[in-house]
Amino acid sequence: MSLTATQADTGMPPDGDFAAAVEPFRRELLAHCYRILGSIHDAEDLVQETYLRAWRGFDRFEGRSSVRRWLYKIATMACLTALETRSRRPLPSGLGAPSDDHRVELAPGDPSVLWLQPAPDALFGGEDPAAIVEGRSSVRLAFIAALQLLPARQRAVLTLRDVLSFRSVEVAEMLGTTTAAVDSALRRARAQLAAAGPVQDDLAEPVEESRRELLARYVDAFDRADADALVDLLRADVELEMPPVPTWFTGRRAVIGFLADHVLLHRQQWRIVPTAANGQPAFVIYQRTHDGRYEAYGIQVLTLIGARISRVTVFVDPSLVSAFGHAPALAH
């Protein structure tokens, strides 16, 4: 949402000085709120709230810190307040052990669980100032999922210190605490994150040509409903999860077996449109209906290591399709 739209929705008068000062930071603030909240919908709401709070207090901003740091303080505190009444957003892999048998009965989805959401790359954009500082690994799905394991305040400290490189004294000022408390929270957060396992899963992605070929073969396999065609595309230790379904699978045999028995049943049953999410290759998924139309099904995000797919995460949530800028249905 642009500043002009925010003003129209909230009754804010136009203020060129305010707009010039704060608007350049919108995308990086969105990424920051997404890391803490794990929801792109919630992040957009909190960024709007951040700008409203900033506008209301702009006449009292005395310049004792940079505008950027001032905005991060407002955004972080808004996120922490929101998390007082919201639970963390996990993936199925953060809740229980996987199955290596595709014949296992799927556990029913729990509607009370708020699941982690993917974030479209287009929202952060190539002009995002934070992209240069942070690198795309700071919005990778594995990293966002690992952050959700941390208490809210540790989540905020770790992102402010390790992702955004604010100094401990600056973070202490933002959070209204001491430098010693910030350093202590950071040590605990780093230790818990390390115990969760590696999250830098993008370090060995294939070169662009191999990547394009891999994704083209993947799309073709789904179009032809050919599970066997996926064998050479998946790592032996590939994992598949499908929030809101708690059951998830590990191992090529289990993943391909599940896809063959439950997903790839008919040719052209699915239409998958390439996109990008969390700095990773992704697809908008449409499912064919009885009348031949294709209706929104969700978002699928792939994690690549080398020239193979190491993880398939299918977010079964049709409402996410519009967040990725796509129509809720396609023609025949």
Disulfide bonds with the S-S distance in Angstrom:
none
